[in-house]
Amino acid sequence: MSANVDSMFYHGARPWHGLGTALDHPATSAEAIRAAGLDWPVELKPATVEGVPIPRARAVVRGDCQEPLAVVGERYVPVQNAEAFQFFDSLIGEGQAVYETAGALDRGRRIWLLAKLPGTVWVTREDAVGKYLLLTTSHDGRSPLRALFTPIRVVCQNTLRAALHEGGPARGVSIRHVGDVLGKAREARRLLGITLKYYEAFEEQSRALAGRPLTGEAVRKYFQDLVPDPKEAGPSRAAATRQNLLRLFETGRGNTLPTVRGTLWAALNAVAEFVDHERPTRLQPGESVPLKRFESALFGSGASLKEKAWALALARL
């Protein structure tokens, strides 16, 4: 496993990112936290430089090995790994979701849980999307506790990031690491009562995309708007990306299905497949291509590209 992956597990079919250690049975939250290697606390200690305290700062320390993870402000409130799992159980109901993967990146500075919710969205009679909820938080002060809806296309295990139309339900909630974090988490449970509304809107919009043909010049214009030539660099990289997207639009996994071929839905899924499986990556020492694509697709520029693709597709309905 890559040096940047501290620990992780998965249950069921090997996930699209190809990472993790298999667990042979569905995990409860208590089992999942152990299998993911997340059964350790986070501690706050005085931050010092050569023994001199740093004013209004504290060190975040991983409790099992006493490894410093970050220096944060005095208002920072950690969310313990166990609390994150408990939050997930309270959010979706214990026993109501299947923990499919969970783990830690960068020595525990970021953790995540991905659970499959009951039910499936059928975009067409041949193409289904699983309902997932992703929870992620950090122990370095860089990102809040976030709960995100993350549809995953069954036919090819591509993650979708749907930027639903303005005025529609939000895709998730974000909770800063300040104040009464757990109180905010309880409030988030109420806010995330929009889960069903989210997937209702997703189903409506994805079916509309699957019903809209996109051929010839129109598909080329779509990918041009998505990946325009840069103003201050050569166009070769952008042109190569668009060529790959056109190829995946025609022959990508699931895009040759009769009810999908040649539609806006096929164009959107070409973007998802490119980001998850083919997009070039820049690696640091010890990193792997699957890991970088995983991080990008769920948390980084890959996720942003998918959301832009969705918004551009909706604008063409």
C-alpha positions in Angstrom: 0.0 0.0 0.0 1.2 3.5 -0.8 3.2 5.3 1.9 0.5 8.0 1.9 -2.2 5.4 2.9 -2.0 4.7 6.6 -4.6 2.0 6.6 -7.9 1.1 5.0 -10.4 -1.7 4.4 -13.1 -2.6 2.0 -16.1 -5.0 2.0 -17.6 -6.6 -1.1 -16.3 -6.1 -4.6 -12.9 -4.6 -4.9 -13.6 -0.8 -5.1 -12.9 1.2 -8.2 -9.7 2.7 -6.8 -8.3 -0.8 -6.2 -7.0 0.0 -2.7 -7.5 -1.6 0.7 -7.6 -4.9 2.6 -10.7 -7.0 2.1 -13.1 -7.7 4.9 -15.1 -10.9 4.3 -18.3 -9.7 6.0 -20.4 -6.5 6.3 -18.9 -4.4 9.1 -20.7 -2.8 12.0 -19.2 0.6 12.9 -17.2 -1.0 15.7 -15.8 -3.6 13.3 -15.2 -1.0 10.6 -13.1 1.3 12.8 -10.8 -1.6 13.8 -10.6 -3.0 10.2 -9.7 0.5 9.0 -7.0 0.9 11.6 -8.8 4.0 13.0 -9.2 2.8 16.6 -6.9 5.5 18.1 -7.6 8.9 19.7 -6.5 12.4 18.8 -4.9 14.4 21.6 -4.3 18.1 22.0 -1.1 19.2 23.6 0.8 22.4 24.1 2.7 23.5 21.0 6.3 24.4 21.5 9.4 25.3 19.6 12.6 24.1 21.3 10.6 24.0 24.6 9.1 27.5 24.3 5.3 27.5 24.1 3.7 28.9 21.0 1.0 31.4 22.0 -2.6 30.5 21.1 -1.6 27.3 19.5 -1.9 23.6 20.3 -0.4 20.5 18.7 -2.7 17.7 17.4 -1.1 14.4 18.3 -2.0 10.9 17.2 -2.7 9.1 20.5 -1.5 5.5 19.7 2.0 6.5 18.6 2.3 10.1 19.9 3.1 11.3 16.3 2.4 15.1 15.8 -0.1 15.7 13.0 -0.4 19.5 13.0 -0.4 22.7 14.9 -3.8 24.4 15.2 -5.4 27.4 16.8 -6.7 27.4 20.3 -10.4 27.2 19.1 -9.8 24.0 17.2 -12.0 21.1 18.5 -11.1 17.6 17.2 -13.7 15.1 16.1 -12.5 11.7 17.3 -12.5 8.8 14.9 -15.0 6.9 17.1 -17.2 10.0 17.2 -17.2 10.2 13.4 -18.4 6.6 13.2 -21.0 7.2 15.8 -22.1 10.3 13.9 -22.5 8.1 10.8 -24.6 5.5 12.7 -26.9 8.3 14.1 -27.1 9.9 10.7 -28.3 7.0 8.7 -29.5 4.6 11.4 -27.4 1.8 12.8 -27.7 -1.3 10.6 -29.2 0.7 7.7 -26.1 1.2 5.7 -23.2 -1.1 4.7 -19.7 0.2 5.4 -17.9 -0.5 2.1 -14.6 1.3 2.8 -12.9 3.4 5.4 -9.4 4.5 6.2 -6.8 7.1 6.8 -4.5 9.1 4.6 -1.2 10.8 5.4 -0.6 9.1 8.7 -4.1 9.9 9.9 -4.4 13.6 8.9 -7.5 12.7 6.8 -10.0 9.9 7.5 -13.0 8.8 5.5 -15.9 6.4 5.7 -18.0 5.4 2.6 -21.3 3.6 3.2 -23.9 2.2 0.8 -27.4 3.3 1.5 -30.4 1.1 0.8 -31.9 1.4 -2.7 -30.7 2.0 -6.3 -31.3 4.7 -8.8 -32.2 3.4 -12.3 -31.2 6.0 -14.8 -32.4 3.8 -17.6 -33.6 0.2 -17.7 -30.0 -0.8 -18.3 -28.0 1.6 -16.2 -28.1 1.8 -12.4 -26.4 4.0 -9.8 -25.8 3.1 -6.2 -26.6 5.5 -3.3 -23.6 6.2 -1.2 -22.8 8.6 1.6 -19.2 9.7 2.2 -18.0 11.2 5.5 -14.6 12.7 5.7 -12.7 14.8 8.3 -9.2 15.9 9.0 -6.9 16.0 12.1 -4.7 18.8 10.8 -7.1 21.7 10.7 -7.3 21.8 6.9 -10.8 20.6 6.3 -14.1 20.4 8.3 -16.2 17.3 9.0 -18.1 16.8 5.8 -20.9 14.4 4.9 -21.4 14.2 1.1 -23.8 12.2 -1.2 -21.7 10.3 -3.7 -23.6 8.3 -6.3 -21.5 5.5 -7.9 -22.4 4.0 -11.3 -22.8 0.2 -10.9 -21.7 -0.8 -14.4 -18.2 0.7 -14.0 -17.8 1.8 -10.4 -17.3 5.4 -11.4 -18.0 8.0 -8.8 -20.3 10.9 -9.8 -20.3 14.3 -8.3 -23.7 15.9 -9.1 -23.8 19.7 -8.8 -27.6 19.8 -8.7 -29.5 22.8 -10.1 -29.7 26.0 -8.1 -32.5 25.8 -5.6 -32.4 22.1 -5.4 -31.2 20.1 -2.3 -27.6 20.5 -1.2 -25.1 17.7 -1.8 -24.1 17.5 1.9 -23.1 19.4 5.0 -19.9 20.8 6.4 -19.1 21.3 10.0 -16.1 23.4 11.2 -13.8 22.2 14.0 -14.8 25.0 16.3 -17.3 25.3 19.1 -19.8 22.6 19.9 -18.8 20.3 17.0 -20.9 17.3 18.2 -23.8 19.6 18.7 -23.4 20.7 15.2 -23.2 17.1 14.1 -26.6 16.5 15.8 -28.0 19.4 13.8 -26.4 18.0 10.7 -28.5 14.9 11.1 -31.6 17.0 10.7 -30.2 18.8 7.7 -29.3 15.5 6.1 -32.9 14.5 6.2 -32.7 15.8 2.6 -31.0 12.5 1.6 -34.1 11.2 -0.2 -34.8 14.5 -1.8 -31.2 14.6 -3.1 -31.5 11.2 -4.7 -35.0 12.1 -6.1 -33.5 15.2 -7.8 -30.5 13.2 -8.9 -32.7 10.5 -10.5 -34.9 13.1 -12.2 -31.9 15.0 -13.7 -29.9 11.9 -14.7 -32.9 10.5 -16.5 -33.3 13.8 -18.3 -29.6 13.6 -19.3 -30.0 10.1 -20.6 -33.0 11.2 -22.7 -31.1 14.0 -24.4 -29.1 13.1 -27.5 -25.7 14.7 -28.0 -24.0 14.1 -31.3 -21.5 15.6 -33.7 -20.5 19.2 -33.1 -22.6 19.4 -29.9 -20.5 16.8 -28.0 -17.2 18.4 -29.2 -18.5 21.8 -27.9 -19.4 20.2 -24.6 -15.9 18.9 -24.0 -14.4 22.2 -25.3 -16.4 24.1 -22.7 -15.4 21.6 -20.0 -11.6 21.6 -20.9 -10.8 24.8 -22.8 -7.4 25.6 -24.1 -5.4 27.5 -21.5 -4.6 31.1 -22.1 -1.0 31.0 -20.9 0.2 27.6 -22.1 0.1 25.3 -25.1 -3.2 23.6 -26.0 -1.7 20.1 -26.5 -2.6 18.7 -23.0 -6.2 20.1 -23.2 -6.6 18.8 -26.7 -5.4 15.3 -25.6 -7.9 15.3 -22.7 -10.8 16.2 -25.0 -9.7 13.4 -27.4 -9.8 10.9 -24.6 -13.2 12.2 -23.4 -14.6 11.8 -27.0 -13.2 8.2 -27.1 -14.8 7.4 -23.7 -18.1 9.0 -24.9 -18.2 6.5 -27.7 -16.7 3.4 -26.1 -16.5 3.9 -22.3 -17.7 1.3 -19.9 -21.5 1.3 -20.0 -21.7 4.0 -22.7 -22.4 1.5 -25.5 -25.7 0.4 -23.8 -28.5 1.2 -26.2 -30.3 3.4 -23.7 -27.1 5.4 -22.9 -25.2 5.6 -26.2 -24.9 9.1 -27.7 -26.5 11.0 -24.8 -25.6 13.8 -22.4 -25.5 11.0 -19.7 -22.9 9.2 -21.7 -20.8 12.4 -22.0 -21.1 12.9 -18.2 -20.0 9.4 -17.5 -17.1 9.7 -19.9 -15.8 12.5 -17.6 -16.3 10.3 -14.5 -14.4 7.4 -16.1 -11.6 9.6 -17.3 -11.1 11.1 -13.8 -11.4 7.8 -11.9 -9.3 5.6 -14.3 -7.3 7.5 -16.9 -6.5 11.1 -15.8 -2.7 11.7 -15.7 -1.4 12.3 -12.2 1.7 13.9 -10.7 3.2 11.8 -8.0 5.3 12.6 -4.9 7.8 10.0 -3.7 6.0 6.9 -2.2 2.7 7.8 -3.8 0.8 5.6 -6.3 -1.4 6.4 -9.3 -4.6 4.7 -7.8 -4.2 6.6 -4.6 -3.8 10.0 -6.3 -6.8 9.4 -8.5 -8.8 8.3 -5.5 -7.9 11.5 -3.6 -8.6 13.7 -6.6 -11.9 12.0 -7.5 -13.4 12.4 -4.1 -11.6 15.5 -2.6 -9.7 17.4 -5.2 -9.5 18.7 -8.8 -11.1 15.5 -10.2 -14.2 16.1 -8.1 -14.4 19.7 -9.2 -14.1 18.6 -12.9 -17.0 16.2 -12.4 -19.2 18.9 -10.8 -18.4 21.3 -13.7 -19.3 18.5 -16.2 -22.6 18.0 -14.4 -23.4 21.7 -14.4 -22.6 22.1 -18.1 -24.7 19.0 -18.9 -27.7 20.5 -17.0 -27.3 23.8 -18.9 -27.9 21.8 -22.2 -31.2 20.3 -21.1 
